[in-house]
Amino acid sequence: MLLQRLFIIGISGLVGTLCRYGLSELVARRFGERFPVGTLIVNLVGCFLAGAFFYSLNERALASELVRSAVMIGFLGGFTTFSAFALQSFNLGRDGQLSFALLYVLLSNLIGFAFVWLGYTLSRLLSLIVQTFPKLSDMLQSSCKSRRRRS
């Protein structure tokens, strides 16, 4: 049963990913890519679907646990993780934990932004180090090759 569940969630995630790609491309062709309209629309559609599916599948219990997992974890997880973030924030507020909802939104955005900056900065720093010390680059590449051969 676990294997079947994982397979169905994986296939649903693939479908969600392909839908995200298709919608993003369609919007990008229509509006251009100067502003990330495609991603914005995918995130907003994902949020709408998360709310609609959550009510229909969970609150009204109109589907089995397997179908709920396929849609909520698989499809929406592949379509956009922003919908999960928005749904979790909504549920905290709906359940009377408004301060936790606001804290979750604030921390996710601030720390998320900081982590993007940190990842970018560390990658850039590593690139500069490798460019500055070419022999270090050769050592890193040979180390990676020997690890791959051992695995």
N, CA, C and O of each residue as an XYZ file, in Angstrom:
604
protein
N       0.829     -1.202      0.000
C       0.000      0.000      0.000
C       0.869      1.261      0.000
O       0.553      2.228     -0.694
N       1.967      1.258      0.776
C       2.845      2.420      0.825
C       3.472      2.680     -0.536
O       3.562      3.826     -0.977
N       3.903      1.615     -1.198
C       4.500      1.764     -2.522
C       3.489      2.338     -3.518
O       3.823      3.205     -4.326
N       2.260      1.845     -3.449
C       1.204      2.360     -4.333
C       0.963      3.837     -4.052
O       0.832      4.634     -4.981
N       0.906      4.203     -2.788
C       0.686      5.599     -2.401
C       1.822      6.494     -2.911
O       1.567      7.565     -3.461
N       3.059      6.061     -2.731
C       4.207      6.834     -3.199
C       4.191      6.985     -4.717
O       4.493      8.056     -5.243
N       3.843      5.920     -5.409
C       3.782      5.962     -6.873
C       2.716      6.951     -7.339
O       2.964      7.755     -8.238
N       1.549      6.892     -6.739
C       0.451      7.792     -7.147
C       0.788      9.243     -6.819
O       0.500     10.135     -7.616
N       1.390      9.491     -5.668
C       1.810     10.856     -5.322
C       2.866     11.338     -6.313
O       2.828     12.489     -6.747
N       3.808     10.467     -6.672
C       4.853     10.836     -7.626
C       4.289     11.168     -9.004
O       4.679     12.167     -9.608
N       3.376     10.342     -9.503
C       2.754     10.603    -10.809
C       1.945     11.898    -10.753
O       1.971     12.691    -11.694
N       1.228     12.109     -9.646
C       0.453     13.349     -9.485
C       1.376     14.558     -9.439
O       1.049     15.612     -9.986
N       2.526     14.412     -8.789
C       3.512     15.493     -8.753
C       4.040     15.802    -10.141
O       4.241     16.967    -10.485
N       4.265     14.773    -10.939
C       4.702     14.963    -12.320
C       3.659     15.752    -13.108
O       3.999     16.678    -13.844
N       2.403     15.386    -12.951
C       1.326     16.103    -13.652
C       1.278     17.556    -13.194
O       1.129     18.459    -14.018
N       1.403     17.792    -11.889
C       1.405     19.157    -11.366
C       2.577     19.969    -11.908
O       2.425     21.141    -12.253
N       3.736     19.342    -11.979
C       4.929     20.017    -12.505
C       4.744     20.394    -13.971
O       5.086     21.503    -14.381
N       4.204     19.471    -14.752
C       3.970     19.749    -16.169
C       2.917     20.845    -16.352
O       3.034     21.675    -17.253
N       1.895     20.845    -15.502
C       0.885     21.911    -15.560
C       1.505     23.264    -15.203
O       1.214     24.274    -15.844
N       2.355     23.276    -14.185
C       3.038     24.524    -13.809
C       3.874     25.040    -14.971
O       3.811     26.221    -15.312
N       4.646     24.166    -15.568
C       5.497     24.554    -16.693
C       4.643     25.088    -17.846
O       4.940     26.141    -18.410
N       3.591     24.362    -18.187
C       2.736     24.776    -19.297
C       2.082     26.123    -19.056
O       2.084     26.980    -19.940
N       1.520     26.320    -17.867
C       0.860     27.590    -17.555
C       1.873     28.730    -17.517
O       1.602     29.814    -18.035
N       3.033     28.498    -16.910
C       4.068     29.539    -16.851
C       4.522     29.945    -18.246
O       4.678     31.133    -18.530
N       4.733     28.970    -19.110
C       5.155     29.252    -20.483
C       4.077     30.011    -21.253
O       4.377     30.965    -21.971
N       2.843     29.595    -21.105
C       1.722     30.255    -21.776
C       1.637     31.721    -21.361
O       1.489     32.601    -22.209
N       1.729     31.981    -20.074
C       1.651     33.351    -19.559
C       2.878     34.155    -19.993
O       2.757     35.324    -20.359
N       4.059     33.531    -19.952
C       5.285     34.234    -20.344
C       5.223     34.652    -21.812
O       5.656     35.748    -22.170
N       4.684     33.775    -22.658
C       4.555     34.135    -24.081
C       3.572     35.288    -24.274
O       3.750     36.123    -25.161
N       2.561     35.326    -23.458
C       1.523     36.361    -23.590
C       1.966     37.708    -23.014
O       1.705     38.755    -23.606
N       2.640     37.678    -21.853
C       2.962     38.913    -21.146
C       4.457     39.231    -21.079
O       4.834     40.303    -20.606
N       5.303     38.327    -21.538
C       6.742     38.536    -21.429
C       7.250     38.097    -20.071
O       6.500     37.598    -19.232
N       8.552     38.297    -19.877
C       9.168     37.810    -18.638
C       9.850     38.918    -17.837
O      10.669     38.645    -16.959
N       9.513     40.152    -18.142
C      10.126     41.255    -17.390
C       9.743     41.203    -15.910
O      10.569     41.451    -15.031
N       8.491     40.881    -15.657
C       7.975     40.656    -14.305
C       7.502     39.200    -14.269
O       6.905     38.738    -15.241
N       7.749     38.463    -13.183
C       7.410     37.031    -13.158
C       5.904     36.763    -13.051
O       5.428     36.165    -12.086
N       5.174     37.221    -14.065
C       3.713     37.061    -14.074
C       3.336     35.580    -14.086
O       2.378     35.174    -13.427
N       4.097     34.771    -14.841
C       3.796     33.348    -14.905
C       3.847     32.681    -13.547
O       2.941     31.932    -13.182
N       4.898     32.949    -12.804
C       5.037     32.380    -11.463
C       3.955     32.917    -10.536
O       3.386     32.173     -9.737
N       3.678     34.201    -10.645
C       2.625     34.799     -9.823
C       1.285     34.126    -10.090
O       0.564     33.787     -9.152
N       0.950     33.932    -11.348
C      -0.334     33.315    -11.687
C      -0.367     31.862    -11.225
O      -1.381     31.407    -10.696
N       0.727     31.130    -11.419
C       0.786     29.744    -10.941
C       0.572     29.701     -9.432
O      -0.198     28.875     -8.943
N       1.238     30.575     -8.693
C       1.090     30.599     -7.239
C      -0.334     30.944     -6.829
O      -0.878     30.334     -5.909
N      -0.942     31.915     -7.504
C      -2.310     32.301     -7.151
C      -3.306     31.207     -7.512
O      -4.210     30.909     -6.731
N      -3.148     30.608     -8.686
C      -4.024     29.490     -9.069
C      -3.835     28.337     -8.087
O      -4.806     27.707     -7.665
N      -2.578     28.063     -7.725
C      -2.303     27.009     -6.754
C      -2.956     27.270     -5.408
O      -3.466     26.349     -4.770
N      -2.941     28.516     -4.979
C      -3.597     28.884     -3.717
C      -5.103     28.669     -3.801
O      -5.721     28.140     -2.876
N      -5.687     29.090     -4.928
C      -7.123     28.892     -5.123
C      -7.461     27.401     -5.098
O      -8.400     26.977     -4.424
N      -6.685     26.614     -5.842
C      -6.933     25.174     -5.893
C      -6.722     24.521     -4.527
O      -7.460     23.609     -4.155
N      -5.713     24.986     -3.775
C      -5.467     24.433     -2.443
C      -6.674     24.666     -1.546
O      -7.097     23.766     -0.820
N      -7.223     25.865     -1.594
C      -8.405     26.152     -0.788
C      -9.607     25.338     -1.217
O     -10.325     24.788     -0.382
N      -9.826     25.262     -2.523
C     -10.977     24.527     -3.042
C     -10.846     23.028     -2.765
O     -11.795     22.388     -2.313
N      -9.658     22.474     -3.041
C      -9.457     21.045     -2.809
C      -9.479     20.707     -1.328
O     -10.012     19.671     -0.932
N      -8.899     21.583     -0.503
C      -8.887     21.323      0.931
C     -10.313     21.210      1.456
O     -10.641     20.294      2.210
N     -11.149     22.152      1.048
C     -12.546     22.111      1.504
C     -13.245     20.866      0.977
O     -13.877     20.127      1.731
N     -13.124     20.646     -0.320
C     -13.840     19.532     -0.943
C     -13.331     18.170     -0.480
O     -14.122     17.277     -0.177
N     -12.022     18.016     -0.428
C     -11.458     16.698     -0.150
C     -11.291     16.411      1.337
O     -11.441     15.267      1.766
N     -10.985     17.432      2.124
C     -10.744     17.214      3.559
C     -11.959     17.562      4.404
O     -12.453     16.725      5.160
N     -12.439     18.780      4.282
C     -13.542     19.241      5.126
C     -14.833     18.467      4.831
O     -15.574     18.110      5.747
N     -15.090     18.217      3.561
C     -16.309     17.498      3.166
C     -16.062     16.007      3.013
O     -17.003     15.235      2.832
N     -14.802     15.599      3.084
C     -14.401     14.186      2.971
C     -15.001     13.532      1.729
O     -15.592     12.454      1.800
N     -14.837     14.203      0.592
C     -15.400     13.696     -0.655
C     -14.479     12.718     -1.380
O     -14.811     12.249     -2.469
N     -13.334     12.409     -0.792
C     -12.410     11.501     -1.468
C     -11.640     10.686     -0.429
O     -11.585     11.034      0.751
N     -11.057      9.607     -0.900
C     -10.260      8.743     -0.026
C      -8.972      9.448      0.374
O      -8.600     10.471     -0.203
N      -8.307      8.892      1.360
C      -7.019      9.439      1.809
C      -5.996      9.411      0.675
O      -5.176     10.320      0.549
N      -6.048      8.378     -0.139
C      -5.122      8.255     -1.261
C      -5.351      9.371     -2.285
O      -4.391      9.964     -2.777
N      -6.598      9.656     -2.604
C      -6.909     10.732     -3.554
C      -6.509     12.081     -2.960
O      -5.949     12.926     -3.660
N      -6.790     12.285     -1.683
C      -6.397     13.547     -1.026
C      -4.881     13.733     -1.095
O      -4.403     14.826     -1.399
N      -4.128     12.674     -0.814
C      -2.670     12.767     -0.878
C      -2.196     13.035     -2.298
O      -1.284     13.833     -2.515
N      -2.814     12.370     -3.258
C      -2.425     12.561     -4.660
C      -2.635     14.013     -5.083
O      -1.787     14.596     -5.759
N      -3.755     14.588     -4.689
C      -4.074     15.961     -5.099
C      -3.304     16.982     -4.272
O      -2.658     17.869     -4.829
N      -3.367     16.865     -2.957
C      -2.803     17.905     -2.090
C      -1.275     17.841     -2.011
O      -0.611     18.877     -2.029
N      -0.723     16.647     -1.925
C       0.733     16.512     -1.810
C       1.361     16.405     -3.193
O       2.315     17.118     -3.505
N       0.825     15.508     -4.025
C       1.402     15.264     -5.345
C       1.175     16.398     -6.324
O       2.106     17.118     -6.685
N      -0.079     16.554     -6.754
C      -0.371     17.543     -7.793
C      -0.009     18.961     -7.353
O       0.752     19.650     -8.032
N      -0.554     19.395     -6.215
C      -0.275     20.773     -5.777
C       1.184     20.953     -5.363
O       1.743     22.039     -5.521
N       1.807     19.894     -4.831
C       3.230     19.969     -4.493
C       4.080     20.171     -5.730
O       5.075     20.895     -5.695
N       3.690     19.530     -6.831
C       4.394     19.727     -8.093
C       4.028     21.034     -8.759
O       4.857     21.666     -9.413
N       2.784     21.433     -8.589
C       2.306     22.665     -9.227
C       2.914     23.884     -8.562
O       3.437     24.765     -9.244
N       2.851     23.948     -7.234
C       3.432     25.069     -6.501
C       3.490     24.753     -5.022
O       2.497     24.333     -4.429
N       4.666     24.957     -4.421
C       4.738     24.793     -2.971
C       4.196     26.034     -2.258
O       3.938     26.007     -1.054
N       4.030     27.106     -3.007
C       3.470     28.320     -2.404
C       2.050     28.063     -1.914
O       1.624     28.627     -0.906
N       1.324     27.217     -2.623
C      -0.045     26.916     -2.207
C      -0.052     26.223     -0.846
O      -0.935     26.480     -0.028
N       0.920     25.349     -0.595
C       1.006     24.683      0.710
C       1.295     25.713      1.802
O       0.701     25.671      2.879
N       2.206     26.627      1.515
C       2.533     27.692      2.462
C       1.292     28.536      2.779
O       1.008     28.821      3.942
N       0.566     28.927      1.744
C      -0.622     29.761      1.944
C      -1.713     28.993      2.695
O      -2.373     29.548      3.574
N      -1.898     27.723      2.350
C      -2.919     26.915      3.020
C      -2.585     26.710      4.496
O      -3.467     26.796      5.350
N      -1.319     26.441      4.797
C      -0.919     26.268      6.190
C      -1.119     27.561      6.972
O      -1.551     27.532      8.124
N      -0.809     28.680      6.355
C      -1.017     29.982      7.009
C      -2.503     30.208      7.268
O      -2.901     30.634      8.352
N      -3.313     29.915      6.254
C      -4.769     30.065      6.382
C      -5.304     29.187      7.517
O      -6.089     29.649      8.345
N      -4.878     27.923      7.552
C      -5.373     26.999      8.576
C      -5.003     27.457      9.979
O      -5.801     27.315     10.906
N      -3.803     28.005     10.146
C      -3.429     28.538     11.458
C      -4.381     29.667     11.867
O      -4.854     29.709     13.003
N      -4.657     30.583     10.928
C      -5.582     31.680     11.216
C      -6.996     31.184     11.461
O      -7.664     31.630     12.393
N      -7.450     30.260     10.625
C      -8.801     29.708     10.766
C      -8.977     29.014     12.112
O     -10.053     29.066     12.708
N      -7.917     28.366     12.587
C      -7.984     27.644     13.851
C      -7.751     28.547     15.061
O      -7.567     28.063     16.178
N      -7.760     29.866     14.832
C      -7.650     30.809     15.934
C      -6.220     31.114     16.363
O      -6.005     31.737     17.403
N      -5.260     30.690     15.587
C      -3.861     30.929     15.929
C      -3.296     32.008     15.008
O      -2.306     31.791     14.309
N      -3.937     33.165     15.022
C      -3.563     34.260     14.131
C      -2.123     34.702     14.344
O      -1.420     35.006     13.381
N      -1.677     34.740     15.600
C      -0.303     35.170     15.847
C       0.691     34.186     15.232
O       1.719     34.599     14.694
N       0.394     32.885     15.306
C       1.262     31.899     14.663
C       1.206     32.037     13.148
O       2.228     31.893     12.477
N       0.033     32.313     12.604
C      -0.100     32.492     11.149
C       0.751     33.669     10.680
O       1.484     33.560      9.697
N       0.650     34.778     11.378
C       1.432     35.960     11.001
C       2.931     35.713     11.185
O       3.740     36.131     10.357
N       3.293     35.034     12.269
C       4.695     34.709     12.507
C       5.232     33.796     11.408
O       6.351     33.983     10.929
N       4.431     32.808     11.010
C       4.833     31.879      9.961
C       5.056     32.611      8.638
O       6.046     32.363      7.949
N       4.143     33.506      8.285
C       4.274     34.280      7.048
C       5.519     35.167      7.114
O       6.308     35.211      6.170
N       5.687     35.860      8.216
C       6.823     36.767      8.376
C       8.153     36.006      8.332
O       9.061     36.377      7.589
N       8.257     34.945      9.130
C       9.510     34.191      9.171
C       9.812     33.521      7.829
O      10.958     33.522      7.379
N       8.795     32.953      7.197
C       9.009     32.285      5.908
C       9.549     33.260      4.878
O      10.474     32.935      4.134
N       8.979     34.445      4.832
C       9.420     35.422      3.841
C      10.781     36.012      4.179
O      11.657     36.082      3.317
N      10.966     36.433      5.413
C      12.242     37.046      5.783
C      13.392     36.043      5.743
O      14.445     36.315      5.166
N      13.182     34.887      6.359
C      14.252     33.893      6.379
C      14.446     33.306      4.982
O      15.576     33.035      4.576
N      13.357     33.110      4.249
C      13.475     32.623      2.876
C      14.302     33.575      2.022
O      15.185     33.141      1.282
N      14.021     34.856      2.120
C      14.790     35.859      1.390
C      16.256     35.821      1.823
O      17.162     35.872      0.992
N      16.474     35.732      3.137
C      17.848     35.688      3.661
C      18.588     34.445      3.159
O      19.772     34.525      2.831
N      17.908     33.306      3.094
C      18.547     32.084      2.615
C      18.847     32.153      1.119
O      19.870     31.637      0.669
N      17.970     32.782      0.353
C      18.278     32.979     -1.067
C      19.543     33.824     -1.185
O      20.448     33.490     -1.949
N      19.602     34.912     -0.431
C      20.787     35.774     -0.442
C      22.025     34.996     -0.003
O      23.079     35.110     -0.628
N      21.906     34.197      1.078
C      23.029     33.435      1.593
C      23.520     32.409      0.565
O      24.722     32.287      0.331
N      22.593     31.680     -0.042
C      22.973     30.704     -1.060
C      23.653     31.359     -2.245
O      24.659     30.861     -2.751
N      23.100     32.478     -2.684
C      23.683     33.230     -3.797
C      25.088     33.719     -3.435
O      26.033     33.552     -4.206
N      25.209     34.319     -2.264
C      26.483     34.893     -1.826
C      27.555     33.829     -1.651
O      28.691     34.023     -2.084
N      27.211     32.704     -1.021
C      28.194     31.638     -0.831
C      28.609     31.019     -2.160
O      29.782     30.704     -2.357
N      27.657     30.843     -3.073
C      27.996     30.306     -4.395
C      28.907     31.261     -5.150
O      29.858     30.838     -5.808
N      28.614     32.538     -5.050
C      29.430     33.547     -5.716
C      30.839     33.573     -5.113
O      31.831     33.664     -5.837
N      30.914     33.491     -3.789
C      32.202     33.472     -3.099
C      33.019     32.249     -3.511
O      34.211     32.364     -3.794
N      32.389     31.099     -3.545
C      33.081     29.880     -3.966
C      33.582     30.011     -5.397
O      34.691     29.580     -5.712
N      32.773     30.602     -6.256
C      33.181     30.812     -7.645
C      34.398     31.727     -7.725
O      35.323     31.473     -8.497
N      34.394     32.794     -6.925
C      35.538     33.713     -6.911
C      36.799     33.027     -6.386
O      37.893     33.258     -6.900
N      36.648     32.192     -5.372
C      37.797     31.470     -4.821
C      38.376     30.537     -5.880
O      39.592     30.476     -6.063
N      37.511     29.820     -6.570
C      37.964     28.884     -7.595
C      38.641     29.630     -8.736
O      39.642     29.158     -9.275
N      38.109     30.789     -9.112
C      38.718     31.576    -10.183
C      40.071     32.146     -9.747
O      41.003     32.230    -10.547
N      40.167     32.534     -8.485
C      41.392     33.142     -7.965
C      42.496     32.104     -7.774
O      43.675     32.389     -7.988
N      42.106     30.917     -7.376
C      43.080     29.860     -7.111
C      42.804     28.676     -8.043
O      42.150     27.711     -7.648
N      43.305     28.754     -9.281
C      43.000     27.708    -10.265
C      43.425     26.304     -9.824
O      42.746     25.331    -10.151
N      44.523     26.183     -9.097
C      44.963     24.853     -8.653
C      43.959     24.257     -7.676
O      43.768     23.041     -7.647
N      43.313     25.106     -6.875
C      42.280     24.638     -5.968
C      41.123     24.049     -6.768
O      40.536     23.039     -6.379
N      40.806     24.689     -7.884
C      39.738     24.191     -8.753
C      40.078     22.805     -9.274
O      39.226     21.917     -9.289
N      41.339     22.612     -9.708
C      41.771     21.301    -10.199
C      41.680     20.253     -9.087
O      41.254     19.124     -9.328
N      42.085     20.633     -7.863
C      42.020     19.696     -6.745
C      40.575     19.310     -6.447
O      40.289     18.137     -6.202
N      39.660     20.278     -6.463
C      38.250     19.990     -6.199
C      37.669     19.068     -7.263
O      36.931     18.136     -6.942
N      37.997     19.320     -8.523
C      37.477     18.491     -9.602
C      38.014     17.067     -9.501
O      37.254     16.115     -9.681
N      39.289     16.899     -9.221
C      39.846     15.545     -9.123
C      39.279     14.822     -7.898
O      39.077     13.608     -7.940
N      39.022     15.546     -6.819
C      38.419     14.952     -5.627
C      37.009     14.453     -5.928
O      36.626     13.370     -5.486
N      36.239     15.236     -6.675
C      34.879     14.834     -7.043
C      34.903     13.608     -7.945
O      34.071     12.712     -7.802
N      35.861     13.567     -8.878
C      35.957     12.422     -9.793
C      36.305     11.151     -9.033
O      35.748     10.090     -9.316
N      37.234     11.246     -8.056
C      37.597     10.034     -7.321
C      36.443      9.558     -6.426
O      36.295      8.355     -6.208
N      35.641     10.466     -5.917
C      34.481     10.063     -5.115
C      33.453      9.340     -5.979
O      32.856      8.352     -5.552
N      33.250      9.845     -7.211
C      32.289      9.200     -8.114
C      32.746      7.801     -8.479
O      31.924      6.891     -8.585
N      34.051      7.611     -8.674
C      34.566      6.294     -9.034
C      34.369      5.305     -7.883
O      34.110      4.124     -8.116
N      34.492      5.788     -6.640
C      34.335      4.901     -5.476
C      32.886      4.485     -5.270
O      32.629      3.414     -4.720
N      31.915      5.323     -5.708
C      30.507      4.998     -5.458
C      29.944      4.032     -6.402
O      28.769      3.679     -6.297
